[in-house]
Amino acid sequence: MSNTITIPSALEEVAAALQPLNSPQKVEEVTGIPVNTLAFWRCEGSHLAFVKMGRKVCYRREDILHYIETHTFNSSNEAKEKSRTEK
């Protein structure tokens, strides 16, 4: 019998906490991105894709995970370069 402990990656834990469609409040709870920032990004048409159904705004799990994957950096300089190209 093996005593190996499998620790899920942070991304797997985030994925497990998300539904297929998530409210802005749920996105804030899981990622820490404030609801007001998400609203600003929607108005700008930047950063994180969203789904609009009538008045309801939702974020797809795969879009949230993709955003996290594409915003993971090895240095502050790398993050600054990404930030400049998104503007």
DSSP file (Angstrom, degrees, kcal/mol; ACC not computed):
  #  RESIDUE AA STRUCTURE BP1 BP2  ACC     N-H-->O    O-->H-N    N-H-->O    O-->H-N    TCO  KAPPA ALPHA  PHI   PSI    X-CA   Y-CA   Z-CA
    1    1 A M              0   0    0      0, 0.0     2,-0.3     0, 0.0     0, 0.0   0.000 360.0 360.0 360.0 135.7    0.0    0.0    0.0
    2    2 A S        -     0   0    0      1,-0.1     0, 0.0     2,-0.1     0, 0.0  -0.655 360.0-158.4 -90.6 141.3    1.3    3.4   -1.0
    3    3 A N        +     0   0    0     -2,-0.3     2,-0.2     2,-0.1    -1,-0.1   0.114  47.1 137.4-100.4  19.4    1.4    6.3    1.5
    4    4 A T        -     0   0    0      1,-0.0     2,-0.5     2,-0.0    -2,-0.1  -0.482  43.1-150.4 -70.4 130.9    1.5    8.9   -1.4
    5    5 A I        -     0   0    0     -2,-0.2     2,-0.6     2,-0.0    -2,-0.1  -0.901   4.6-147.3-103.5 127.6   -0.7   11.9   -0.8
    6    6 A T        -     0   0    0     -2,-0.5    -2,-0.0     2,-0.0     0, 0.0  -0.846  10.5-163.6 -96.2 121.2   -2.1   13.5   -3.9
    7    7 A I        -     0   0    0     -2,-0.6    -2,-0.0     0, 0.0     2,-0.0  -0.915  19.8-128.0-105.0 119.9   -2.5   17.3   -3.5
    8    8 A P        -     0   0    0      0, 0.0     5,-0.0     0, 0.0    -2,-0.0  -0.344  28.3-107.5 -65.8 145.4   -4.8   18.8   -6.1
    9    9 A S     >  -     0   0    0      1,-0.1     4,-1.9     4,-0.0     3,-0.2  -0.281  28.8-109.8 -66.3 159.0   -3.4   21.8   -7.9
   10   10 A A  H  > S+     0   0    0      1,-0.2     4,-2.3     2,-0.2     5,-0.2   0.875 120.3  55.4 -57.8 -37.8   -4.8   25.2   -7.1
   11   11 A L  H  > S+     0   0    0      1,-0.2     4,-2.7     2,-0.2    -1,-0.2   0.877 105.1  51.8 -66.0 -36.4   -6.5   25.3  -10.5
   12   12 A E  H  > S+     0   0    0     -3,-0.2     4,-2.2     2,-0.2    -1,-0.2   0.891 109.5  50.3 -65.6 -38.2   -8.3   22.0   -9.8
   13   13 A E  H  X S+     0   0    0     -4,-1.9     4,-1.3     2,-0.2    -2,-0.2   0.900 111.5  47.8 -65.8 -40.5   -9.6   23.4   -6.5
   14   14 A V  H  X S+     0   0    0     -4,-2.3     4,-0.8     2,-0.2     3,-0.4   0.934 111.2  51.1 -64.1 -45.7  -10.9   26.5   -8.2
   15   15 A A  H >< S+     0   0    0     -4,-2.7     3,-0.8     1,-0.2    -2,-0.2   0.889 108.4  52.0 -59.2 -40.1  -12.5   24.4  -10.9
   16   16 A A  H 3< S+     0   0    0     -4,-2.2    -1,-0.2     1,-0.2    -2,-0.2   0.797 107.3  53.2 -67.6 -27.9  -14.2   22.3   -8.2
   17   17 A A  H 3< S+     0   0    0     -4,-1.3     2,-0.3    -3,-0.4    -1,-0.2   0.608 100.1  80.0 -82.0 -12.0  -15.6   25.4   -6.5
   18   18 A L    <<  -     0   0    0     -3,-0.8     4,-0.1    -4,-0.8    42,-0.0  -0.689  67.4-143.0-101.5 149.5  -17.2   26.7   -9.7
   19   19 A Q        -     0   0    0     -2,-0.3    42,-0.2     2,-0.1     3,-0.1  -0.515  40.9 -97.7 -91.9 169.5  -20.4   25.8  -11.5
   20   20 A P  S    S+     0   0    0      0, 0.0    41,-2.0     0, 0.0     2,-0.4   0.901 118.8  27.6 -56.1 -39.4  -20.7   25.6  -15.3
   21   21 A L  E    S-A   60   0A   0     39,-0.2     2,-0.4    40,-0.1    39,-0.2  -0.990  82.9-167.8-123.1 134.4  -22.2   29.2  -15.1
   22   22 A N  E     -A   59   0A   0     37,-2.0    37,-2.3    -2,-0.4    -4,-0.0  -0.946  18.2-125.1-129.2 141.5  -21.2   31.5  -12.2
   23   23 A S     >  -     0   0    0     -2,-0.4     4,-2.2    35,-0.2     5,-0.2  -0.336  34.8-108.2 -72.6 160.8  -22.5   34.8  -10.9
   24   24 A P  H  > S+     0   0    0      0, 0.0     4,-2.4     0, 0.0     5,-0.2   0.869 122.2  56.4 -56.9 -35.5  -20.2   37.8  -10.5
   25   25 A Q  H  > S+     0   0    0      2,-0.2     4,-2.4     1,-0.2     5,-0.1   0.894 106.8  48.2 -63.9 -39.9  -20.5   37.2   -6.7
   26   26 A K  H  > S+     0   0    0      2,-0.2     4,-2.4     1,-0.2     5,-0.2   0.896 109.8  52.2 -67.4 -39.8  -19.3   33.6   -7.1
   27   27 A V  H  X>S+     0   0    0     -4,-2.2     4,-3.0     1,-0.2     5,-0.6   0.918 110.9  48.1 -61.5 -43.0  -16.4   34.7   -9.3
   28   28 A E  H  X5S+     0   0    0     -4,-2.4     4,-2.1     1,-0.2    -2,-0.2   0.927 111.0  51.0 -61.9 -44.8  -15.4   37.2   -6.6
   29   29 A E  H  <5S+     0   0    0     -4,-2.4    -2,-0.2     1,-0.2    -1,-0.2   0.894 119.5  35.4 -59.3 -42.1  -15.7   34.6   -3.8
   30   30 A V  H  <5S+     0   0    0     -4,-2.4    -2,-0.2    -5,-0.1    -1,-0.2   0.873 132.3  24.2 -83.9 -38.9  -13.5   32.1   -5.7
   31   31 A T  H  <5S-     0   0    0     -4,-3.0    -3,-0.2    -5,-0.2    -2,-0.2   0.711  92.2-125.6-102.5 -23.2  -10.9   34.4   -7.4
   32   32 A G     << +     0   0    0     -4,-2.1    -4,-0.2    -5,-0.6    -3,-0.1   0.464  62.2 139.7  87.1   0.6  -10.9   37.5   -5.2
   33   33 A I        -     0   0    0     -6,-0.5    -1,-0.3     1,-0.1    -2,-0.2  -0.707  58.2-117.5 -78.9 118.0  -11.7   39.8   -8.2
   34   34 A P     >  -     0   0    0      0, 0.0     4,-2.1     0, 0.0     3,-0.4  -0.185  11.2-123.1 -59.8 146.8  -14.2   42.4   -6.9
   35   35 A V  H  > S+     0   0    0      1,-0.2     4,-2.3     2,-0.2     5,-0.2   0.872 113.4  55.9 -55.2 -40.1  -17.7   42.5   -8.5
   36   36 A N  H  > S+     0   0    0      1,-0.2     4,-2.3     2,-0.2    -1,-0.2   0.871 106.0  50.5 -64.1 -36.2  -17.1   46.1   -9.4
   37   37 A T  H  > S+     0   0    0     -3,-0.4     4,-2.7     2,-0.2    -1,-0.2   0.917 109.1  51.1 -66.1 -42.8  -14.0   45.2  -11.3
   38   38 A L  H  X S+     0   0    0     -4,-2.1     4,-2.1     1,-0.2    -2,-0.2   0.909 110.5  49.6 -59.7 -41.9  -15.8   42.6  -13.2
   39   39 A A  H  X S+     0   0    0     -4,-2.3     4,-2.1     2,-0.2    -2,-0.2   0.910 110.7  49.6 -63.5 -42.5  -18.5   45.1  -14.1
   40   40 A F  H  X S+     0   0    0     -4,-2.3     4,-2.2     1,-0.2    -2,-0.2   0.923 110.2  50.4 -61.8 -44.9  -15.9   47.6  -15.2
   41   41 A W  H  X>S+     0   0    0     -4,-2.7     5,-2.3     1,-0.2     4,-1.8   0.876 108.1  53.5 -61.8 -37.6  -14.2   44.9  -17.4
   42   42 A R  H  <5S+     0   0    0     -4,-2.1    -1,-0.2     2,-0.2    -2,-0.2   0.928 109.5  47.8 -62.6 -43.7  -17.6   44.1  -18.9
   43   43 A C  H  <5S+     0   0    0     -4,-2.1    -2,-0.2     1,-0.2    -1,-0.2   0.882 116.1  44.3 -63.7 -38.2  -18.2   47.7  -19.9
   44   44 A E  H  <5S-     0   0    0     -4,-2.2    -1,-0.2    -5,-0.2    -2,-0.2   0.744 105.5-129.4 -74.8 -24.4  -14.6   47.9  -21.3
   45   45 A G  T  <5 +     0   0    0     -4,-1.8     2,-0.3     1,-0.3    -3,-0.2   0.848  66.3 124.4  73.0  36.1  -15.0   44.5  -23.1
   46   46 A S      < +     0   0    0     -5,-2.3     2,-1.6    -6,-0.1    -1,-0.3  -0.775  52.5   3.1-126.1 168.6  -11.8   43.4  -21.6
   47   47 A H  S    S+     0   0    0     -2,-0.3     2,-0.5    39,-0.1    -9,-0.0  -0.416 111.0  38.0  68.4 -79.1  -10.2   40.6  -19.5
   48   48 A L  S    S-     0   0    0     -2,-1.6    -2,-0.1   -10,-0.1    -3,-0.1  -0.915  74.5-132.5-119.6 120.7  -12.9   38.0  -18.8
   49   49 A A        -     0   0    0     -2,-0.5     2,-0.3    14,-0.1    11,-0.2  -0.297  28.7-168.5 -64.4 151.4  -15.6   36.9  -21.2
   50   50 A F        -     0   0    0      9,-0.1     2,-0.4    -8,-0.1     9,-0.2  -0.923  20.2-126.6-139.9 165.3  -19.1   36.8  -19.8
   51   51 A V  E     -B   58   0B   0      7,-3.4     7,-2.8    -2,-0.3     2,-0.5  -0.945  18.1-159.2-114.0 133.2  -22.5   35.5  -20.8
   52   52 A K  E     +B   57   0B   0     -2,-0.4     2,-0.5     5,-0.2     5,-0.2  -0.963  13.2 174.7-117.0 119.0  -25.6   37.8  -20.8
   53   53 A M  E >   -B   56   0B   0      3,-2.8     3,-2.1    -2,-0.5     2,-0.4  -0.904  68.8 -56.1-124.7 100.5  -29.0   36.2  -20.5
   54   54 A G  T 3  S-     0   0    0     -2,-0.5     0, 0.0     1,-0.3     0, 0.0  -0.551 121.4 -21.6  64.3-122.4  -31.7   38.9  -20.2
   55   55 A R  T 3  S+     0   0    0     -2,-0.4     2,-0.3    -3,-0.1    -1,-0.3   0.576 118.0 102.7 -90.4 -11.5  -30.5   40.8  -17.2
   56   56 A K  E <   -B   53   0B   0     -3,-2.1    -3,-2.8   -33,-0.0     2,-0.5  -0.556  54.9-160.0 -82.2 133.5  -28.5   38.0  -15.8
   57   57 A V  E     +B   52   0B   0     -2,-0.3     2,-0.3    -5,-0.2    -5,-0.2  -0.944  17.0 172.5-111.2 130.9  -24.7   38.1  -16.1
   58   58 A C  E     -B   51   0B   0     -7,-2.8    -7,-3.4    -2,-0.5     2,-0.4  -0.928  24.2-141.6-134.5 159.3  -22.7   34.8  -15.8
   59   59 A Y  E     -A   22   0A   0    -37,-2.3   -37,-2.0    -2,-0.3     2,-0.2  -0.989  23.6-125.5-122.9 129.5  -19.2   33.7  -16.2
   60   60 A R  E  >  -A   21   0A   0     -2,-0.4     4,-2.1   -11,-0.2     3,-0.5  -0.500  16.4-128.0 -74.7 140.3  -18.4   30.3  -17.7
   61   61 A R  H  > S+     0   0    0    -41,-2.0     4,-2.5     1,-0.2     5,-0.2   0.902 109.5  52.3 -52.7 -45.7  -16.1   28.0  -15.7
   62   62 A E  H  > S+     0   0    0    -42,-0.3     4,-2.1     1,-0.2    -1,-0.2   0.840 108.1  51.3 -65.6 -31.9  -13.8   27.4  -18.6
   63   63 A D  H  > S+     0   0    0     -3,-0.5     4,-2.3     2,-0.2    -1,-0.2   0.893 110.6  48.6 -69.8 -39.5  -13.4   31.2  -19.2
   64   64 A I  H  X S+     0   0    0     -4,-2.1     4,-2.2     2,-0.2    -2,-0.2   0.934 113.7  46.1 -64.3 -45.9  -12.5   31.8  -15.6
   65   65 A L  H  X S+     0   0    0     -4,-2.5     4,-2.6     1,-0.2    -2,-0.2   0.890 112.0  51.4 -65.0 -39.7  -10.0   29.0  -15.6
   66   66 A H  H  X S+     0   0    0     -4,-2.1     4,-2.5    -5,-0.2    -1,-0.2   0.911 108.5  52.0 -63.2 -41.5   -8.5   30.2  -18.9
   67   67 A Y  H  X S+     0   0    0     -4,-2.3     4,-0.7     2,-0.2    -2,-0.2   0.927 111.0  47.1 -60.1 -45.4   -8.2   33.7  -17.4
   68   68 A I  H >< S+     0   0    0     -4,-2.2     3,-0.8     1,-0.2    -2,-0.2   0.930 112.5  49.7 -62.5 -45.1   -6.3   32.3  -14.4
   69   69 A E  H >< S+     0   0    0     -4,-2.6     3,-0.9     1,-0.2    -2,-0.2   0.889 112.6  46.6 -61.8 -39.7   -4.0   30.2  -16.6
   70   70 A T  H 3< S+     0   0    0     -4,-2.5    -1,-0.2     1,-0.2    -2,-0.2   0.526 111.4  53.3 -83.4  -4.2   -3.2   33.2  -18.9
   71   71 A H  T << S+     0   0    0     -3,-0.8     2,-0.5    -4,-0.7    -1,-0.2  -0.108  79.8 110.4-119.8  34.4   -2.6   35.5  -15.9
   72   72 A T    <   -     0   0    0     -3,-0.9     2,-0.3    -5,-0.0    -4,-0.0  -0.955  48.6-177.8-109.0 124.5   -0.1   33.3  -14.2
   73   73 A F        -     0   0    0     -2,-0.5     3,-0.1     1,-0.1    -2,-0.1  -0.809  37.5-147.3-127.3 160.3    3.5   34.7  -14.2
   74   74 A N  S    S+     0   0    0     -2,-0.3     2,-0.3     1,-0.2    -1,-0.1   0.562  87.1  17.3 -98.3 -14.3    7.0   34.0  -13.2
   75   75 A S  S  > S-     0   0    0      1,-0.1     4,-1.7     0, 0.0    -1,-0.2  -0.987  72.1-115.8-153.6 160.3    8.0   37.6  -12.5
   76   76 A S  H  > S+     0   0    0     -2,-0.3     4,-2.5     1,-0.2     5,-0.2   0.865 116.3  57.1 -63.9 -36.7    6.5   41.0  -12.0
   77   77 A N  H  > S+     0   0    0      1,-0.2     4,-2.3     2,-0.2    -1,-0.2   0.907 104.4  51.2 -62.3 -42.2    8.1   42.2  -15.2
   78   78 A E  H  > S+     0   0    0      1,-0.2     4,-2.0     2,-0.2    -1,-0.2   0.905 110.6  49.4 -61.1 -41.9    6.3   39.4  -17.1
   79   79 A A  H  X S+     0   0    0     -4,-1.7     4,-2.5     2,-0.2    -2,-0.2   0.892 109.1  52.2 -64.8 -40.4    3.0   40.6  -15.6
   80   80 A K  H  X S+     0   0    0     -4,-2.5     4,-2.2     2,-0.2    -2,-0.2   0.908 108.3  51.0 -62.5 -42.1    3.7   44.2  -16.5
   81   81 A E  H  X S+     0   0    0     -4,-2.3     4,-1.6     2,-0.2    -1,-0.2   0.916 111.2  47.7 -61.8 -43.6    4.4   43.2  -20.1
   82   82 A K  H  X S+     0   0    0     -4,-2.0     4,-1.2     1,-0.2    -1,-0.2   0.912 110.3  53.0 -62.6 -42.6    1.1   41.3  -20.3
   83   83 A S  H  X S+     0   0    0     -4,-2.5     4,-0.7     1,-0.2     3,-0.3   0.888 107.2  51.7 -61.7 -40.4   -0.7   44.3  -18.7
   84   84 A R  H >< S+     0   0    0     -4,-2.2     3,-0.6     1,-0.2    -1,-0.2   0.873 108.6  50.4 -64.5 -37.4    0.7   46.7  -21.3
   85   85 A T  H 3< S+     0   0    0     -4,-1.6    -1,-0.2     1,-0.2    -2,-0.2   0.712 104.6  58.7 -76.2 -19.7   -0.5   44.5  -24.2
   86   86 A E  H 3<        0   0    0     -4,-1.2    -1,-0.2    -3,-0.3    -2,-0.2   0.662 360.0 360.0 -82.3 -16.1   -4.1   44.2  -22.8
   87   87 A K    <<        0   0    0     -4,-0.7    -1,-0.2    -3,-0.6    -2,-0.1   0.473 360.0 360.0 -80.5 360.0   -4.7   48.0  -22.8
